[in-house]
Amino acid sequence: MKAPILYGTAMAALAILATSCGRAGQATDFVSENAVYAAEQYRGHLQIIDSVGHFINPRTVNPDGSTWYVPVDDWCSGFFPGCLWYIGELNNDESWKERAASYTETLDTAQYLTWHHDVGFIIGSSYLNGYRLGGHDEYASAVVNAARSLSTRFRPGAGVIQSWNVDSGWQSERGWACPVIIDNMMNLEVMFEASRLTNDSTYYNIAVAHANTTKDNHFRSNNSCYHVVDYDPQTGEVRKRQTAQGYADESSWARGQAWALYGYTMCYRYTGDKAYLDHAVKVCDMIFSDPSMPEDLVPYWDYNAPNIPSEPRDASAAACTASALYEMSTYLPEGGYKEKADKILESLASPAYRAEIGTNGHFLLMHSVGSIPHGHEIDVPINYADYYFLEALLRKRKLDEGAVKLF
């Protein structure tokens, strides 16, 4: 493991932040202040990892205050390297990108995972960002291999990529045959990218089939989405519509709505099919018209949770939504989407959600939710909340500087 690195271009600003305890408003530029803050906060993670002497991957904070570190095959393993890529890009600091590359490459075996669908999350947030932001052309092969692995889970009869295996564990107890979760929309980016990189339409066609089938079957009349739809893998018949992480089968799990918004916006980027953009708009309208949406636009963990306003918020859902809205604004510049995203980021960067430097297990954002039904990660920091917050900041900067598209 390398010795700790000093992050040159950000150091002067970091000194200011160190004396101000990271309070917002010390810098005149919103994105730059948050970028510098993120670098200082994440230095705490790196110092711990350096002291251990080998790579450990922080995901969240345990109930006792210790950090939960996860293995390569955990679905969240790519988000920490992804955060490092974004911190390096936001601060224009190559030393962060060097760290991001070294941590990305510890996930090498993940590109070959076939036993769950989250290979897209893992490789997309790490290797794909290294390819885009770090100039690592050699990372393209990992993206293609991840798409190849994900393709093994495609069920042609149903037209979907199966999310979870059902031969053991709690999934088997639900009686599912081919469960598909709305989260799976996020994995399609590696499929589209692999098709672009190889000129092999197989990956593109699988992604489109999955997006279309999900659009047809996952959404209610009010454009909210189910978390889980179970299919007959041979015929495609819908067997069940349920939830695993939401309040109830018919409730609207907040992060699920964010996955849907982000996923269909991304599908429009790669296909140009207006049906996807139109669908993203419908999901967006549902999110922001829901009567339970708080004024600060950081939703409760489920829009139908029974004890609102005493329910936990989910900063991860807000961060993912903001990032998606910035991309939507490039396709529909008069829709007010950038303004909504700006408001979300202002809320997340406020003391109500952004941790003081040295606290919160060195994660950026407080108040996210993993799965309340499983009693798991309730009102804690989570690495993917930080990831989408940083991604949203980068997208905001590009738009504020006059970019008309983000990719």
Phi, psi and chi 1 to 4 in degrees:
 res  aa     phi    psi   chi1   chi2   chi3   chi4
   1 MET       -  135.6  177.7   61.0   67.0      -
   2 LYS   -65.9  153.9  -64.1  180.0 -179.3  178.9
   3 ALA   -67.6  159.8      -      -      -      -
   4 PRO   -55.6  141.7  -25.8   34.2      -      -
   5 ILE  -104.5  139.5  -67.8  173.5      -      -
   6 LEU   -88.1  136.1  -64.8  179.0      -      -
   7 TYR   -99.4   87.7  -50.7  107.9      -      -
   8 GLY   -49.5  -59.3      -      -      -      -
   9 THR   -67.3  -18.1   59.1      -      -      -
  10 ALA  -100.0   -3.3      -      -      -      -
  11 MET   -65.8  -40.6  -71.2  -52.5  -65.5      -
  12 ALA   -61.5  -44.0      -      -      -      -
  13 ALA   -68.1  -32.8      -      -      -      -
  14 LEU   -64.1  -35.1  -73.2  175.7      -      -
  15 ALA   -62.2  -39.7      -      -      -      -
  16 ILE   -62.8  -44.8  -63.7  172.6      -      -
  17 LEU   -64.0  -38.0  -87.6  173.9      -      -
  18 ALA   -60.5  -36.0      -      -      -      -
  19 THR   -80.8  -19.4   59.7      -      -      -
  20 SER  -101.0    4.2   65.0      -      -      -
  21 CYS    59.1   28.8  -61.3      -      -      -
  22 GLY    74.7   16.2      -      -      -      -
  23 ARG   -68.5  143.0  -70.0  173.3  -64.3  175.2
  24 ALA   -64.1  150.4      -      -      -      -
  25 GLY    97.0   -3.4      -      -      -      -
  26 GLN   -75.6  -22.9  -63.7  -60.8  -46.0      -
  27 ALA  -113.7  153.1      -      -      -      -
  28 THR   -79.8  -25.3   56.6      -      -      -
  29 ASP  -101.8  123.8  178.6   79.1      -      -
  30 PHE   -60.2  -49.3  175.7   83.7      -      -
  31 VAL   -65.7  -45.1  173.0      -      -      -
  32 SER   -63.1  -40.1  -65.8      -      -      -
  33 GLU   -62.9  -42.1 -170.5  -86.0  -25.9      -
  34 ASN   -69.3  -33.8  -83.2  -78.0      -      -
  35 ALA   -65.5  -43.7      -      -      -      -
  36 VAL   -66.5  -42.4  170.1      -      -      -
  37 TYR   -57.2  -45.5  156.3   80.8      -      -
  38 ALA   -61.6  -40.0      -      -      -      -
  39 ALA   -62.6  -45.2      -      -      -      -
  40 GLU   -64.9  -42.4  177.0   68.9   -5.2      -
  41 GLN   -65.7  -43.2 -177.9   74.2  -34.9      -
  42 TYR   -75.5  -16.0  -96.6   57.0      -      -
  43 ARG   -58.6  -31.8  -76.0 -172.5   72.5 -163.7
  44 GLY   -61.5  -42.4      -      -      -      -
  45 HIS   -59.1  -47.6  -80.2  -53.9      -      -
  46 LEU   -65.8  -37.4  -63.4 -175.9      -      -
  47 GLN   -63.4  -38.7  -71.6  167.0   -6.1      -
  48 ILE   -66.0  -45.7  -67.8  170.2      -      -
  49 ILE   -62.3  -42.2  -65.5  169.9      -      -
  50 ASP   -60.6  -37.6  -72.8  -22.0      -      -
  51 SER   -69.0  -28.5   71.1      -      -      -
  52 VAL   -74.9  -37.3  171.2      -      -      -
  53 GLY    97.2   -2.1      -      -      -      -
  54 HIS  -151.5  163.5   60.3   85.8      -      -
  55 PHE   -69.2  127.8  177.7   66.4      -      -
  56 ILE  -127.3  144.1   49.4  178.0      -      -
  57 ASN  -111.6  102.8 -162.5  -36.1      -      -
  58 PRO   -73.2  130.3   25.8  -31.8      -      -
  59 ARG  -110.9  -47.7  168.7  169.8  166.6  165.5
  60 THR  -160.6 -168.3 -174.3      -      -      -
  61 VAL  -113.4  131.8  172.7      -      -      -
  62 ASN   -73.2  163.9  -67.8  -48.8      -      -
  63 PRO   -55.9  -27.9  -28.6   36.6      -      -
  64 ASP   -85.8    3.6   64.8    1.4      -      -
  65 GLY    93.5   -9.3      -      -      -      -
  66 SER   -77.0  162.0   62.2      -      -      -
  67 THR   -86.8  136.5  -60.1      -      -      -
  68 TRP   -92.6  117.4  179.7   23.5      -      -
  69 TYR  -103.7  140.3  -62.9   96.7      -      -
  70 VAL  -120.4  156.6  -65.9      -      -      -
  71 PRO   -80.1  176.3   29.5  -35.4      -      -
  72 VAL   -57.6  -38.7  169.4      -      -      -
  73 ASP   -85.5    2.8   59.8    0.1      -      -
  74 ASP   -69.6  143.1 -175.1   86.5      -      -
  75 TRP   -65.4  -19.2   79.7  -86.0      -      -
  76 CYS   -95.2    5.8  -67.5      -      -      -
  77 SER   -67.8  -23.7   65.2      -      -      -
  78 GLY   -83.5  -14.7      -      -      -      -
  79 PHE   -72.6  -33.0  -68.7  118.7      -      -
  80 PHE   -66.4  -51.3 -180.0   73.3      -      -
  81 PRO   -56.7  -37.1  -25.0   34.4      -      -
  82 GLY   -61.4  -40.0      -      -      -      -
  83 CYS   -61.3  -38.8  -73.5      -      -      -
  84 LEU   -65.7  -39.6  -57.5 -173.0      -      -
  85 TRP   -59.0  -45.3  -74.8  116.8      -      -
  86 TYR   -68.7  -38.7  -75.0  145.5      -      -
  87 ILE   -62.8  -41.8  -69.3  171.1      -      -
  88 GLY   -62.0  -42.8      -      -      -      -
  89 GLU   -69.3  -43.4 -174.6   72.4    6.1      -
  90 LEU   -64.5  -34.1  -76.3  161.3      -      -
  91 ASN   -97.8    2.0  -72.1  -68.7      -      -
  92 ASN    51.0   49.2 -169.0   27.8      -      -
  93 ASP  -126.5  109.1 -166.7  -31.4      -      -
  94 GLU   -68.0  -25.0  -70.1  -59.5  -45.0      -
  95 SER   -64.7  -33.5   65.1      -      -      -
  96 TRP   -67.5  -37.5  -81.2   94.1      -      -
  97 LYS   -69.1  -30.9  -66.8 -175.3  180.0 -178.4
  98 GLU   -64.5  -43.2  -69.4  174.0   12.7      -
  99 ARG   -63.7  -42.8  -83.6  -60.4 -176.9   98.0
 100 ALA   -58.4  -41.6      -      -      -      -
 101 ALA   -64.6  -44.6      -      -      -      -
 102 SER   -64.7  -36.4   65.2      -      -      -
 103 TYR   -77.7  -34.1  -67.3  164.7      -      -
 104 THR   -57.9  -44.5  -69.2      -      -      -
 105 GLU   -71.4  -14.2  -69.9  161.7   18.3      -
 106 THR   -71.3  -13.4   66.5      -      -      -
 107 LEU   -95.9   16.7  -55.1  179.7      -      -
 108 ASP   -50.6  -42.5  176.1   69.2      -      -
 109 THR   -71.1  -17.3   56.9      -      -      -
 110 ALA   -64.7  -27.2      -      -      -      -
 111 GLN   -63.2  -16.7   63.1 -168.1  -75.5      -
 112 TYR  -102.2    4.4  -54.6  110.5      -      -
 113 LEU   -67.0  130.3  -71.6  175.2      -      -
 114 THR  -123.3   -3.4   58.4      -      -      -
 115 TRP   -89.7   -5.5   61.4  -90.6      -      -
 116 HIS  -149.3  163.1   66.3   60.2      -      -
 117 HIS   -81.8   -9.4   68.8  115.0      -      -
 118 ASP   -80.3    8.5  -68.8  -46.1      -      -
 119 VAL   -56.3  -29.4   61.6      -      -      -
 120 GLY   -66.7  -44.5      -      -      -      -
 121 PHE   -58.8  -48.1  -89.4  116.5      -      -
 122 ILE   -63.3  -52.0  -62.1  169.4      -      -
 123 ILE   -78.2  -33.2  -61.4  -59.3      -      -
 124 GLY   -63.8  -43.1      -      -      -      -
 125 SER   -76.8  -21.0   55.2      -      -      -
 126 SER  -106.0  -73.4   56.6      -      -      -
 127 TYR   -66.3  -40.9  -80.9   91.9      -      -
 128 LEU   -66.1  -37.5 -177.5   53.6      -      -
 129 ASN   -67.1  -36.9  -86.2  -38.1      -      -
 130 GLY   -64.7  -35.6      -      -      -      -
 131 TYR   -66.4  -43.0  175.5   78.8      -      -
 132 ARG   -78.0  -43.1  -73.2  171.8  170.4  163.9
 133 LEU  -102.7  -22.5  -57.1  176.5      -      -
 134 GLY  -105.6   -2.0      -      -      -      -
 135 GLY    71.3   20.9      -      -      -      -
 136 HIS   -91.4   83.4  -72.7  -89.7      -      -
 137 ASP   -61.2  -28.1  -69.2  -14.7      -      -
 138 GLU   -66.1  -17.0   71.8  -84.9   17.4      -
 139 TYR   -72.9  -12.9  -73.7    0.6      -      -
 140 ALA   -58.5  -34.4      -      -      -      -
 141 SER   -64.9  -33.6   61.9      -      -      -
 142 ALA   -67.2  -38.3      -      -      -      -
 143 VAL   -63.1  -44.1  176.7      -      -      -
 144 VAL   -66.5  -42.3  174.3      -      -      -
 145 ASN   -64.4  -36.6  -75.0  -27.5      -      -
 146 ALA   -63.7  -41.6      -      -      -      -
 147 ALA   -64.4  -38.8      -      -      -      -
 148 ARG   -63.4  -42.3 -173.4  175.2  -65.3  120.4
 149 SER   -63.9  -44.3  -62.9      -      -      -
 150 LEU   -64.1  -33.1 -167.2   55.6      -      -
 151 SER   -63.4  -24.9  -63.3      -      -      -
 152 THR   -66.7  -15.9   65.7      -      -      -
 153 ARG   -96.0    2.7  -56.6 -172.1   65.3   78.9
 154 PHE   -75.2  131.7 -176.9   61.7      -      -
 155 ARG  -110.7   99.1  -51.7  -64.0  178.6 -116.3
 156 PRO   -57.6  -35.6  -23.2   33.9      -      -
 157 GLY   -63.0  -32.8      -      -      -      -
 158 ALA   -98.1  -18.9      -      -      -      -
 159 GLY    72.9   32.0      -      -      -      -
 160 VAL  -139.2  158.4  -67.9      -      -      -
 161 ILE   -91.3  118.7  -61.1  167.8      -      -
 162 GLN   -67.5  133.6 -177.7  171.2  -24.5      -
 163 SER   -79.6  -63.2  -64.4      -      -      -
 164 TRP  -111.8  148.9  -66.9  -41.3      -      -
 165 ASN   -74.6  155.4  -68.1  -14.7      -      -
 166 VAL  -126.6   18.4  -66.3      -      -      -
 167 ASP   -93.7   -3.9   52.3   -6.3      -      -
 168 SER  -161.4  170.2   63.1      -      -      -
 169 GLY    74.9 -171.1      -      -      -      -
 170 TRP   -65.7  -25.3   64.7  -91.3      -      -
 171 GLN   -63.7  -37.6  -66.8   93.3  -21.3      -
 172 SER   -66.1  -28.5   66.7      -      -      -
 173 GLU   -72.5  -16.1  -62.5  171.0    2.1      -
 174 ARG   -83.2   -8.8  -59.7  -63.8  -68.1  -93.5
 175 GLY    76.3   21.9      -      -      -      -
 176 TRP   -79.4  152.9  -67.5  -34.5      -      -
 177 ALA  -108.6  -43.0      -      -      -      -
 178 CYS  -149.1   77.1  177.2      -      -      -
 179 PRO   -75.4  138.6   27.9  -34.0      -      -
 180 VAL  -127.4  126.0  173.4      -      -      -
 181 ILE  -105.3  152.3   59.4  176.5      -      -
 182 ILE   -61.5  -26.2 -166.9   63.9      -      -
 183 ASP   -53.4  -30.4  -41.7   40.0      -      -
 184 ASN   -61.8  -20.9 -145.8  -11.0      -      -
 185 MET   -59.1  -30.3  -71.8  -63.2  -57.6      -
 186 MET   -70.8  -23.9  -56.5  -67.5  -75.5      -
 187 ASN   -78.1  -11.3  -68.1  -62.6      -      -
 188 LEU   -69.6  -19.3  -59.1 -174.7      -      -
 189 GLU   -60.9  -39.6 -172.6  164.5   13.2      -
 190 VAL   -68.4  -28.6  -61.8      -      -      -
 191 MET   -67.2  -47.6  -57.8  -64.3  -76.4      -
 192 PHE   -63.1  -41.9  -74.4  121.8      -      -
 193 GLU   -65.4  -40.1  -83.3  -67.8  -31.5      -
 194 ALA   -63.0  -39.3      -      -      -      -
 195 SER   -63.3  -41.3 -173.8      -      -      -
 196 ARG   -65.1  -40.0 -175.3 -174.4   65.5   81.1
 197 LEU   -72.9  -29.9  -70.2  166.2      -      -
 198 THR  -109.0  -12.0   62.0      -      -      -
 199 ASN    59.8   25.9  -68.5  -43.4      -      -
 200 ASP  -101.5  113.8 -175.7  -16.3      -      -
 201 SER   -74.4   -7.8   61.8      -      -      -
 202 THR   -55.6  -47.6  -58.0      -      -      -
 203 TYR   -66.5  -41.6  -52.1  114.9      -      -
 204 TYR   -59.5  -46.6 -179.7   99.8      -      -
 205 ASN   -65.3  -37.6  -67.8  -22.6      -      -
 206 ILE   -64.8  -44.5  -70.5  173.9      -      -
 207 ALA   -61.4  -43.4      -      -      -      -
 208 VAL   -65.5  -42.4  166.2      -      -      -
 209 ALA   -59.9  -45.2      -      -      -      -
 210 HIS   -64.1  -45.0 -177.7   93.1      -      -
 211 ALA   -61.8  -41.0      -      -      -      -
 212 ASN   -67.8  -45.3  -71.1  -16.8      -      -
 213 THR   -63.5  -41.5  -56.3      -      -      -
 214 THR   -63.6  -42.6  -60.3      -      -      -
 215 LYS   -60.9  -36.6 -178.0  164.7   66.4   68.7
 216 ASP   -74.5  -29.8  -70.0  -17.1      -      -
 217 ASN  -119.5  -14.5  -65.4  -44.1      -      -
 218 HIS   -94.2   -7.9 -113.5   86.0      -      -
 219 PHE  -116.3  142.6  -67.5   85.8      -      -
 220 ARG   -86.5  175.7  -54.0  179.7 -177.6   93.0
 221 SER   -64.4  -24.6   59.1      -      -      -
 222 ASN   -90.9    7.8   70.6  -14.9      -      -
 223 ASN    73.8   10.1  -61.1  -52.1      -      -
 224 SER   -78.5  162.3   66.9      -      -      -
 225 CYS  -119.4  150.2   68.1      -      -      -
 226 TYR   -72.6  154.2  -70.0   91.9      -      -
 227 HIS   -78.0  -50.5 -177.9 -158.6      -      -
 228 VAL  -121.2  130.3 -174.3      -      -      -
 229 VAL  -120.7  126.1  174.8      -      -      -
 230 ASP  -101.8  130.3 -176.6   43.0      -      -
 231 TYR  -114.0  154.8  -64.8   89.6      -      -
 232 ASP   -75.5  117.6 -177.6  -53.3      -      -
 233 PRO   -67.2  -19.9   22.6  -31.7      -      -
 234 GLN   -87.8  -42.2  -79.9   73.7   46.6      -
 235 THR  -102.2  -20.0   67.7      -      -      -
 236 GLY    82.9    1.9      -      -      -      -
 237 GLU   -62.7  136.7  177.3 -174.2    0.1      -
 238 VAL   -76.4  121.2  172.6      -      -      -
 239 ARG   -92.6  -39.6  -59.0  176.7   69.8 -115.3
 240 LYS  -152.5  150.9  -60.9  176.5 -178.2  178.6
 241 ARG  -125.3  116.9  -69.8 -177.8  172.9   91.6
 242 GLN  -144.2 -169.5  -63.9 -179.0  -60.0      -
 243 THR  -133.2  158.6 -164.4      -      -      -
 244 ALA  -119.7  -35.1      -      -      -      -
 245 GLN  -115.9   -7.3  -69.7  168.0 -100.8      -
 246 GLY   -86.5  179.2      -      -      -      -
 247 TYR   -68.6  -43.1  165.2   63.3      -      -
 248 ALA  -154.0  165.4      -      -      -      -
 249 ASP   -56.8  -36.4  -69.8  -16.3      -      -
 250 GLU   -98.6    8.6  -66.2  -62.8  -30.9      -
 251 SER   -90.0  170.1   71.1      -      -      -
 252 SER  -109.4   98.8  -61.2      -      -      -
 253 TRP   -69.4  125.2  175.2   50.8      -      -
 254 ALA   -61.7  -46.2      -      -      -      -
 255 ARG   -68.0  -29.5 -164.5  163.7   73.7 -109.5
 256 GLY   -61.6  -39.3      -      -      -      -
 257 GLN   -66.1  -36.5  -44.2  -49.2  -54.8      -
 258 ALA   -66.3  -42.1      -      -      -      -
 259 TRP   -59.0  -41.8  -66.0  146.7      -      -
 260 ALA   -65.0  -45.7      -      -      -      -
 261 LEU   -60.3  -48.6  177.3   65.5      -      -
 262 TYR   -64.6  -45.6 -169.6  112.4      -      -
 263 GLY   -61.9  -45.4      -      -      -      -
 264 TYR   -76.1  -28.7  -79.2   99.8      -      -
 265 THR   -64.7  -43.4  -56.0      -      -      -
 266 MET   -64.1  -39.7  173.5  -93.8  -64.5      -
 267 CYS   -61.4  -37.7  -74.8      -      -      -
 268 TYR   -63.7  -37.8  177.2   72.2      -      -
 269 ARG   -55.9  -43.0 -178.5 -157.3  -41.2  160.7
 270 TYR   -86.9  -26.4  -74.6  100.0      -      -
 271 THR  -108.1  -27.3   66.5      -      -      -
 272 GLY    71.3   10.3      -      -      -      -
 273 ASP   -80.3  112.5 -174.1  -19.6      -      -
 274 LYS   -63.5  -21.4 -168.3  169.7  179.5  -66.2
 275 ALA   -60.0  -33.6      -      -      -      -
 276 TYR   -71.1  -43.3  -65.1  145.4      -      -
 277 LEU   -65.3  -41.9 -176.1   58.9      -      -
 278 ASP   -59.9  -38.7  -69.8  -16.2      -      -
 279 HIS   -69.1  -39.6 -166.1   66.2      -      -
 280 ALA   -60.1  -39.5      -      -      -      -
 281 VAL   -62.4  -41.7  168.8      -      -      -
 282 LYS   -63.0  -42.3  -68.1  176.1 -177.8  177.1
 283 VAL   -64.0  -42.2  174.2      -      -      -
 284 CYS   -59.6  -45.2 -177.9      -      -      -
 285 ASP   -60.3  -39.1  -70.4  -15.4      -      -
 286 MET   -62.8  -45.3  172.8  -94.0  148.5      -
 287 ILE   -59.2  -48.6  -70.0  172.3      -      -
 288 PHE   -89.3   -6.5  -69.1  101.4      -      -
 289 SER   -98.8   -6.8   65.2      -      -      -
 290 ASP   -64.8  131.0 -168.0  -79.3      -      -
 291 PRO   -64.6  -17.5   20.5  -32.2      -      -
 292 SER   -86.5   -5.9   74.7      -      -      -
 293 MET   -65.4  122.1  175.1   61.2   80.7      -
 294 PRO   -68.9  164.6  -18.4   31.5      -      -
 295 GLU   -62.6  -31.9 -175.1  176.9  -10.6      -
 296 ASP   -82.9    0.6   66.1    2.1      -      -
 297 LEU    66.5   22.1  -57.3 -173.8      -      -
 298 VAL  -104.9  108.3  179.0      -      -      -
 299 PRO   -74.7  159.8   28.9  -36.2      -      -
 300 TYR   -67.3  159.3  -61.4   96.4      -      -
 301 TRP   -59.8  -26.5   70.5  -79.8      -      -
 302 ASP  -142.5  133.3 -169.5  -62.7      -      -
 303 TYR   -65.4  -16.5  -69.5   99.0      -      -
 304 ASN  -115.3   16.7  -55.1  107.6      -      -
 305 ALA   -57.7  141.5      -      -      -      -
 306 PRO   -74.5  -20.1   26.8  -35.8      -      -
 307 ASN  -113.2   25.7  -63.4  -46.9      -      -
 308 ILE   -59.8  132.3  -67.7  172.2      -      -
 309 PRO   -95.8   20.2   35.4  -36.4      -      -
 310 SER   -97.2   11.7  -61.0      -      -      -
 311 GLU   -87.3  155.8  -64.4  -78.9   -6.5      -
 312 PRO   -64.9  145.6  -21.3   32.7      -      -
 313 ARG   -82.7  166.7  -56.9  -71.4 -168.1   93.7
 314 ASP  -130.0   95.0 -171.2   -1.4      -      -
 315 ALA   -63.3  -28.8      -      -      -      -
 316 SER   -65.5  -39.5   72.5      -      -      -
 317 ALA   -64.1  -40.5      -      -      -      -
 318 ALA   -65.1  -43.1      -      -      -      -
 319 ALA   -64.6  -43.6      -      -      -      -
 320 CYS   -63.9  -41.3 -177.9      -      -      -
 321 THR   -61.2  -45.3  -63.2      -      -      -
 322 ALA   -60.1  -43.9      -      -      -      -
 323 SER   -61.8  -42.8 -173.2      -      -      -
 324 ALA   -63.3  -40.6      -      -      -      -
 325 LEU   -63.7  -36.4  -70.7  172.3      -      -
 326 TYR   -61.8  -41.6  -77.3  126.1      -      -
 327 GLU   -67.2  -42.6 -178.1  170.3    2.6      -
 328 MET   -55.8  -36.3  -76.6 -175.7   69.4      -
 329 SER   -64.9  -23.5   75.1      -      -      -
 330 THR   -76.1  -23.5   66.8      -      -      -
 331 TYR   -92.7  -29.5  -51.0  131.9      -      -
 332 LEU  -133.1   71.3  -61.4  166.9      -      -
 333 PRO   -64.3  -18.2   20.3  -32.1      -      -
 334 GLU   -96.1    7.8  -55.7  -56.6  -42.0      -
 335 GLY   -85.3   -4.9      -      -      -      -
 336 GLY    77.5   13.5      -      -      -      -
 337 TYR   -72.6  -37.5  -60.1  115.2      -      -
 338 LYS   -63.6  -39.4 -177.7  179.1 -176.2  -60.0
 339 GLU   -63.1  -39.4  -68.6   75.3   12.7      -
 340 LYS   -64.3  -43.7  -79.5 -171.3  173.3   66.9
 341 ALA   -62.6  -41.4      -      -      -      -
 342 ASP   -59.5  -41.8  -76.3  -14.1      -      -
 343 LYS   -65.2  -39.8 -176.8  172.4 -179.6  179.3
 344 ILE   -61.7  -46.5  -66.3  171.5      -      -
 345 LEU   -63.3  -38.7  -78.9 -164.8      -      -
 346 GLU   -61.1  -38.8  -71.6  167.8    5.0      -
 347 SER   -66.1  -46.8  -65.2      -      -      -
 348 LEU   -66.1  -30.1  -66.9  177.3      -      -
 349 ALA   -84.8   -1.0      -      -      -      -
 350 SER   -82.7  164.2   75.4      -      -      -
 351 PRO   -60.1  -15.4  -24.3   34.7      -      -
 352 ALA   -68.9  -25.0      -      -      -      -
 353 TYR  -129.7  -28.5  -62.8   96.4      -      -
 354 ARG   -90.2  125.0 -157.9 -174.6   80.9  170.1
 355 ALA   -74.4  152.6      -      -      -      -
 356 GLU   -70.5  149.7  -68.2 -172.6    1.9      -
 357 ILE   -59.4  133.1  -72.4  174.2      -      -
 358 GLY    90.8   -6.7      -      -      -      -
 359 THR  -108.5 -179.0   68.7      -      -      -
 360 ASN    63.6   28.1 -157.6   42.1      -      -
 361 GLY    64.4   20.2      -      -      -      -
 362 HIS    72.3   11.0  -56.7  -69.1      -      -
 363 PHE   -83.6  159.9  -66.1   95.6      -      -
 364 LEU   -79.9  -52.6  -53.0 -178.8      -      -
 365 LEU  -103.4  139.2  -62.3 -177.9      -      -
 366 MET   -93.7  167.4  -55.7  177.4  -75.0      -
 367 HIS    69.2   58.2  -53.0  -47.7      -      -
 368 SER  -116.0  166.3  -69.7      -      -      -
 369 VAL  -133.2  129.8  170.1      -      -      -
 370 GLY   -87.2  -73.8      -      -      -      -
 371 SER  -148.9  102.3  178.0      -      -      -
 372 ILE   -65.2  -40.8  -76.5 -177.6      -      -
 373 PRO   -59.1  -28.4  -28.2   37.8      -      -
 374 HIS   -93.5    1.2  -67.0   92.6      -      -
 375 GLY    63.6   37.3      -      -      -      -
 376 HIS  -130.0  123.1 -176.6   57.4      -      -
 377 GLU    57.2   66.7  -63.9  175.1  -39.7      -
 378 ILE  -108.7  118.3  -58.1  171.3      -      -
 379 ASP    57.1   57.8 -166.3   22.4      -      -
 380 VAL  -135.9  166.6  -66.3      -      -      -
 381 PRO   -74.5  146.1   27.9  -34.5      -      -
 382 ILE  -139.6  141.1  -56.5  178.7      -      -
 383 ASN   -62.6  -29.9   61.4    7.8      -      -
 384 TYR   -75.3  -22.1   50.8   81.2      -      -
 385 ALA   -64.1  -46.0      -      -      -      -
 386 ASP   -60.9  -42.4  -71.2    1.8      -      -
 387 TYR   -59.1  -50.4  175.6   85.8      -      -
 388 TYR   -73.9  -26.8  -70.5  107.9      -      -
 389 PHE   -62.5  -47.8  176.3   63.1      -      -
 390 LEU   -66.1  -39.9  -68.0  166.4      -      -
 391 GLU   -61.4  -42.8 -177.9  177.6   84.3      -
 392 ALA   -63.3  -40.3      -      -      -      -
 393 LEU   -60.3  -43.2  -73.3  168.1      -      -
 394 LEU   -64.6  -41.9 -177.4   56.6      -      -
 395 ARG   -65.3  -39.7  -68.5  178.5  172.0 -171.2
 396 LYS   -61.0  -45.4  173.2  177.1  169.3   57.5
 397 ARG   -58.7  -45.4  171.0  177.0  -76.6  171.2
 398 LYS   -59.7  -43.5  -70.2 -179.6  178.1 -179.9
 399 LEU   -68.4  -41.1  -67.1  173.0      -      -
 400 ASP   -63.8  -27.2  -73.0  -13.9      -      -
 401 GLU   -87.2    3.1  -68.4  176.3  -13.1      -
 402 GLY   101.6    7.8      -      -      -      -
 403 ALA   -65.1  141.5      -      -      -      -
 404 VAL   -99.6  -14.2  -65.3      -      -      -
 405 LYS  -147.6  158.9   60.5 -179.0 -177.7  177.7
 406 LEU  -101.2  -14.9  -59.0  175.4      -      -
 407 PHE  -130.9      -  -62.8   91.0      -      -
